[in-house]
Amino acid sequence: MSTKDALELELRQLPGVWFVSFTEDEGTTLIELAVRPGTEQAKVRDEAARSAVNHLEGPAEIRVFNPPREQLLSPRGERVRLVLVLPSDGGASIEVQLARGPQRYASRALAGDTTSVGRAVIEALRGVGAHAPFDVVGFHALPSDWGAGLLAVLRDTTTGELRRGVASGRAPADAAARAVLDAVNRSI
């Protein structure tokens, strides 16, 4: 287990923390902690700083924030699931279906266009009630010696933060859908 993985596990144990992210910027590690409403942010920041010193070699900046209420994680059993990614309209488009609890939402994308598939996933996320303020920046194929897969890069339209997800699939459209979900899975 890497030191960042160990730090993430430790930070997730802090009272009120429901989301942890790391970003590297010019030798400084930015640690963002989303906390539930009513959580003492100063106390979480102090505990996170102590943990960071124990796990990281370089400097760390810690940001603690309360996300909008609609962005909080859904109750257990209400996670978003990828139901299917299938060609439709005689192969001219791709249908993406997501489910969240009993809700289902289908969206269509242009066949052969991973960016269109990524946008369809974001539309479907919104369709099942997830707070998904993301734009697709792009997709990058992973080197073949790493296995078949795609890296999705998304931008949070509210913060400008970049999110990345990696996934493989039976086809590029399937890998693109899974990579987008990987990029946003801790905030939906």
C-alpha positions, 0 to 999 in steps of 0.5 A: 500500500502506498503512503498516499493510500494509507493517508487516504484511509486514515483521512476517511476515518476522521469524523464527518469526512466523506470525500478525499482527493489529492492533487500534486502542484509544484511539489506541494500535495493539495488535500481536499476533504469534503465534510458533512454539514455540522462537522467542525472544519478546523478540527478536521483540518488539524487532524488531517495536517497531523496525518499528512506530516506522518505520511508525506515527505513534502509540504501539504495544503489542506482544504476542508469544505462542505459541498452543496447538500445535493452533492452528498453521497446517496444512502447505501444501496443507492450507488450509480451503476452502469447498466449497459453500453450498447450500439443502437440505431443500426450502429450509428449511436451508442446507448448508455444506461445508468441506474440508481436505486429504482431509477434508470436513465438512458442517453445516446452518443455518437458511435465511435466518439468516446467524448460523446460517450463521456457526455452521455454518461454525464447526462445520464448521471444527471438523469438519475439525480446525481449532482454531476457538474462535469465537462469532458476534457478528453480521453487518452488511450493507455499504452498497450503494455498497460492493457487495453483501456482509456484515461478520462479527463473531466473538469468540475465546472464549479471548481475547475478541478480536473478529475481522472479515471481509468478503465477498460472495457469490451469496446472503446465506448464501454471503456469510456463510460467506465472511465468517466464513472471512475473519475467521479465515483467518489462525488456522486 
